[in-house]
Structure formats: structure tokens, C-alpha cells
Amino acid sequence: MMPATIDNLMESAIQALAVMDYARCEALCVSALGQARADRDWIMVRRVLLPLQEARRLKRQIATDGLILLGTPTRVGELEALIADERCGCIVLTRPYAAKDAAQLDELIRRSHRAIEVLFADSEAGDANWLITTFHGPAVNVVMPAPTPWVGQWVAPLKTSPPTPAHWFMRASEALGDAALAAVTGPLGSVERFDQLALALSSAGDHEILHQRLAEAAGAVHGAER
């Protein structure tokens, strides 16, 4: 079977976005983004990033409206069991889980097309501060005060003013993306900067500014190569 063309991938991605299948849209856009980068088609890269960012934004909204588990003080068995009853939500794995477990859980979620967001804290659940660490892409980490009132239990969304479990999760995710962006050193207009940003995005895929900076970098490379 011939591989799908970028145009076919994007047509399917837009259709998935229209029927609110955000996980499928995301997967198709990621495939198209890889093809566009391989072809050095910087205009197509910018085209792909628009629905990718939108799908991720909407998927994140669904996730943060679901149940939230902040910390896993004990292993709860197989990773599949951890999400067996959940279609959406947010999870922060802590020790005794490791980064490889977070990556495996994230892959399970993606294959099942669920709106579940995952972070990993390389800390004990009872620690006062948690080291939020990437489990894809470049190694980046940030320190966050532990979400003490909610640690180690599934919490329903709280319809109150921040802080809430969802607010804590989003702050941690945003801080991780900010740190990944701050580590990018390539000059604007260089392929080096584009690739650094693409790697950063792979480690913090729900960070909206990273999507915007990657599109900006693609436009700058296109201008430099004309």
C-alpha cells in the first residue's frame, strides 16, 4: 500500500477535527508534519500546525474537564488498568513509576484515541515539591509545589476559582513547555532552530506558544531559502 500523501492526510485530519475526533486529527497532523519537514515544505508545515494546535487545544479542554489523578504513591498495577475506566482526564505519574512508564501510558492513550493528558513527576508523591520531567524529546524539567490537597486520588473537576486540580495540572504543563522553549538556542531563519522547536514540541505537545514559534520558525526558514 502506498503511503498517504500530505494532502490526503490533511483532508482526513480536517474531517476528524470537524467531527470532534481530536485524537485522530492530532495523529494525522503529526504524520503530515513529519512528511512536510522531510520535504522541506515549510509552507505545508505552517498549514499543518494550525489544525494540530486546535486539535490539541480542544483535546486538552476535554481532558481538564475529566477526572484528575495527581500522583501515584503506589503502583496500581498494569498501566492499562490505570485508565481502564477513563475516557478523559489528567494524570501525573510519580514514583515508583518512571519516565518510561509515562511514555508507555501516553502511547496507550494515543492508540485508544482518548482525551487523557499525562505528566511525569520524578518525585515521591509525598514530597513538598515535585520535579516535573519530560518523557519524550529533550530532557527538560521544572520544580512545582506538590498539589498537596489532592495527591494520590482521583478528583472530579472543581467548579471553583483557582487553584483547582485542573489549574495545577495546566500550570505544571505550561511551565514544562516554557522550559522547553527557553532551551531553544538556534537563530531565527535556521533549520537548526526549527528542529530544536520541533523536538521541544514533542516533549510538551499541549504548549500553544511552542506551536506558534514552530510556525514562525518554518516561515523564517522559507524566507531564508527563497
SULFENHU-V51367 format. One record per residue. N is the residue number from 1. PHI is phi in whole degrees, -180 to 180 (* if undefined). OMEGA is omega in radians with two decimals (none if undefined). NEAR is the number of other C-alpha atoms within 10 Angstrom. Layout:
BEGIN
N|PHI|OMEGA|NEAR  N|PHI|OMEGA|NEAR
END
This chain:
BEGIN
1|*|3.12|3  2|-71|3.09|4  3|-64|3.14|7  4|-66|3.06|12  5|-75|3.11|12  6|-60|-3.13|19  7|-62|3.11|12  8|-67|3.10|12  9|-61|-3.10|21  10|-71|3.07|22  11|-62|3.12|15  12|-67|3.14|16  13|-65|3.13|26  14|-65|3.09|22  15|-64|3.12|14  16|-64|3.11|18  17|-64|-3.10|20  18|-66|-3.14|12  19|-98|3.04|9  20|66|3.02|14  21|-93|-2.97|19  22|-69|3.13|27  23|-66|3.12|25  24|-68|3.10|22  25|-58|3.14|27  26|-60|-3.10|26  27|-62|3.13|18  28|-66|3.13|23  29|-66|3.11|28  30|-63|3.09|18  31|-64|3.14|16  32|-65|3.14|26  33|-64|3.11|25  34|-63|3.10|15  35|-66|-3.13|17  36|-63|3.10|19  37|-65|3.14|17  38|-62|3.13|10  39|-85|-3.04|11  40|54|3.12|15  41|-96|-3.00|15  42|-70|3.07|23  43|-67|3.10|14  44|-65|3.08|20  45|-55|-3.13|23  46|-65|3.11|20  47|-65|-3.11|16  48|-68|-3.04|27  49|-66|-3.13|20  50|-64|3.11|14  51|-69|3.10|20  52|-63|3.12|26  53|-62|-3.12|21  54|-65|3.13|18  55|-61|-3.14|27  56|-68|3.12|20  57|-64|-3.11|17  58|-71|3.08|17  59|-63|3.12|23  60|-65|3.11|21  61|-61|3.11|15  62|-64|-3.12|19  63|-61|-3.07|22  64|-75|3.01|23  65|-90|3.14|16  66|-96|3.08|21  67|-68|-3.06|21  68|-129|3.10|26  69|-117|-3.11|23  70|-107|3.10|29  71|101|3.14|28  72|-129|-3.04|21  73|-65|3.05|18  74|-134|3.06|14  75|-67|-3.10|13  76|-105|3.12|12  77|99|-3.13|8  78|-63|-3.11|11  79|-61|3.11|16  80|-59|-3.13|13  81|-67|-3.12|10  82|-62|-3.08|14  83|-113|-3.02|17  84|-57|-3.05|9  85|-103|-3.03|8  86|-114|3.03|14  87|-101|3.10|16  88|-153|3.13|23  89|149|-3.13|27  90|-135|-3.11|27  91|-134|2.93|25  92|-114|3.04|21  93|-78|3.02|29  94|-125|3.07|28  95|-58|0.27|18  96|-83|3.00|15  97|-70|-3.13|21  98|-124|-3.13|15  99|-58|-3.13|19  100|-64|3.09|12  101|-69|3.09|17  102|-63|3.11|23  103|-64|3.12|17  104|-66|3.12|14  105|-62|3.12|22  106|-60|3.13|19  107|-67|3.08|12  108|-60|-3.13|15  109|-64|-3.12|20  110|-64|-3.14|17  111|-66|-3.13|12  112|-92|3.08|11  113|56|3.10|18  114|-102|3.11|22  115|-94|3.12|24  116|-124|3.13|25  117|-101|-3.07|25  118|-126|2.92|20  119|-126|3.07|25  120|-126|3.04|26  121|-113|-3.14|30  122|-82|-3.05|20  123|-150|2.95|22  124|-75|-3.10|20  125|-59|-3.10|24  126|-86|3.13|17  127|-66|3.13|12  128|-71|3.10|12  129|-127|-3.14|16  130|-113|3.07|23  131|-94|3.14|20  132|-78|-2.95|23  133|-130|3.07|22  134|-67|3.05|26  135|-126|2.94|24  136|-130|3.02|19  137|68|-3.10|15  138|-62|3.10|17  139|-75|3.14|11  140|-137|3.09|22  141|-149|3.07|20  142|-140|3.11|18  143|-101|3.12|15  144|-128|2.98|17  145|-59|-3.14|12  146|-61|3.12|21  147|-80|-2.91|21  148|-48|-3.06|15  149|-66|-2.97|10  150|-121|-2.98|15  151|-65|2.94|19  152|79|3.12|20  153|-144|3.04|14  154|-71|-3.09|17  155|-120|3.07|18  156|-71|3.11|15  157|-56|3.11|16  158|-102|-3.12|14  159|-88|-3.13|8  160|-129|3.08|7  161|-70|3.09|7  162|-58|0.09|10  163|-84|3.01|12  164|-132|3.07|17  165|-55|3.13|25  166|-64|3.13|25  167|-64|3.12|15  168|-62|-3.12|17  169|-61|-3.12|23  170|-66|3.09|18  171|-62|3.14|14  172|-64|3.14|23  173|-64|3.14|22  174|-65|3.14|17  175|-64|3.11|19  176|-65|3.10|25  177|-65|3.10|25  178|-61|3.14|18  179|-67|3.10|15  180|-64|3.11|27  181|-67|-3.12|21  182|-65|-3.12|12  183|-81|3.14|13  184|-77|-3.04|17  185|-121|-3.09|11  186|-63|-3.13|15  187|-73|3.10|12  188|-60|-3.10|17  189|100|-3.13|18  190|-101|3.03|16  191|-65|3.11|19  192|-56|3.14|16  193|-65|3.13|21  194|-58|-3.09|26  195|-66|3.07|17  196|-64|3.12|20  197|-67|3.11|25  198|-63|3.08|24  199|-66|3.10|18  200|-61|3.13|30  201|-66|3.11|24  202|-67|-3.14|19  203|-95|-3.12|21  204|-145|-2.96|28  205|-68|-3.14|20  206|-98|-3.09|24  207|-89|-2.99|24  208|-67|-3.11|16  209|-66|3.08|15  210|-61|3.07|22  211|-61|-3.11|23  212|-67|3.13|15  213|-69|3.10|18  214|-68|3.08|22  215|-64|3.09|24  216|-61|3.14|16  217|-64|3.10|27  218|-62|3.11|27  219|-64|-3.14|18  220|-69|3.10|19  221|-65|3.11|22  222|-59|3.13|17  223|-65|-3.12|11  224|-70|-3.08|12  225|-91|-3.12|9  226|-74|none|5
END
